[in-house]
Amino acid sequence: MKSIVISMIAAAGLMVAGSAMAADMPDLAKKSGCIACHKIEGKLVGPAWTDIAKKYKGDAGAEAKLEAKVAKGGAGVWGTMPMPPNAPKVSAADIKTLVQFIMALK
């Protein structure tokens, strides 16, 4: 009985640790409206940010490309649904911060 209780406590601790390590959507993304179309993991209207990070991993020019895509909008890379332009509503500095967050995801 004692070993079952200890196992349950250990399992609960691992679940809490795992959820604490998972990335949360930054407040800047919520404020900028990114969450209307994107999630960190799993496709919504647009691609998951983890999928974007995987696709562009190792591409030295990826951040600049993505900053331009977020600012100006675009279509065709992730399907037929176009991404609307976000500038000037979202500043260039905020777009850069969000792209850096995306590229740091694993």
DAWORA-V830465 format. One record per residue. RES is the residue in one letter. PHI is phi in whole degrees, 0 to 359 (none if undefined). OMEGA is omega in degrees with one decimal (NA if undefined). NEAR is the number of other ideal C-beta (glycine too) atoms within 12 Angstrom. Layout:
res: {RES:RES}
phi: {PHI:PHI}
omega: {OMEGA:OMEGA}
near: {NEAR:NEAR}
This chain:
res: {M:K:S:I:V:I:S:M:I:A:A:A:G:L:M:V:A:G:S:A:M:A:A:D:M:P:D:L:A:K:K:S:G:C:I:A:C:H:K:I:E:G:K:L:V:G:P:A:W:T:D:I:A:K:K:Y:K:G:D:A:G:A:E:A:K:L:E:A:K:V:A:K:G:G:A:G:V:W:G:T:M:P:M:P:P:N:A:P:K:V:S:A:A:D:I:K:T:L:V:Q:F:I:M:A:L:K}
phi: {none:298:292:293:297:297:296:294:295:296:297:297:297:294:295:294:297:295:288:288:279:292:287:258:296:294:303:300:292:293:296:275:90:299:290:293:236:234:235:291:235:94:292:244:276:259:290:295:294:294:292:296:300:294:298:259:301:85:271:299:263:299:300:296:299:291:300:295:296:294:291:264:86:168:202:100:280:243:127:271:288:284:266:287:293:246:267:269:305:254:293:300:295:292:298:300:298:294:295:297:300:300:292:276:289:247}
omega: {-179.6:-179.5:177.3:179.3:179.0:178.0:179.2:177.9:178.9:179.1:178.6:178.2:178.0:178.5:178.8:179.4:179.6:-179.8:178.5:-179.3:-179.9:-179.4:175.0:177.6:-178.2:178.6:178.6:178.6:177.8:-179.2:-176.3:177.9:-178.4:-174.8:175.7:-176.0:-173.7:168.6:177.6:177.7:178.8:-179.7:171.6:170.0:176.4:-177.7:173.2:179.8:176.7:177.5:177.6:179.6:179.3:-176.8:-174.0:178.8:178.8:178.6:-176.2:-178.6:-173.9:-176.9:179.2:178.4:-177.5:176.7:178.3:-179.9:179.8:-178.5:-172.5:-175.2:179.5:-179.9:171.7:-178.0:-174.8:-179.2:-174.1:-179.1:-179.1:172.9:-179.7:176.5:-178.9:176.7:6.9:-179.7:176.5:-176.3:177.8:179.5:178.7:177.0:178.6:179.4:180.0:178.6:177.3:176.0:-179.2:-176.5:178.4:-179.7:178.5:NA}
near: {7:8:9:10:11:12:13:14:14:14:14:14:14:14:14:13:12:11:12:11:11:16:20:18:26:23:14:24:30:17:18:27:22:35:21:17:24:34:26:29:20:13:18:19:20:33:29:24:37:25:24:34:27:18:21:27:17:10:15:10:14:23:25:19:21:32:28:21:32:38:27:20:21:22:15:11:20:24:15:11:18:17:28:21:18:32:21:12:17:26:18:19:16:27:31:22:25:38:35:22:29:39:28:20:29:15}
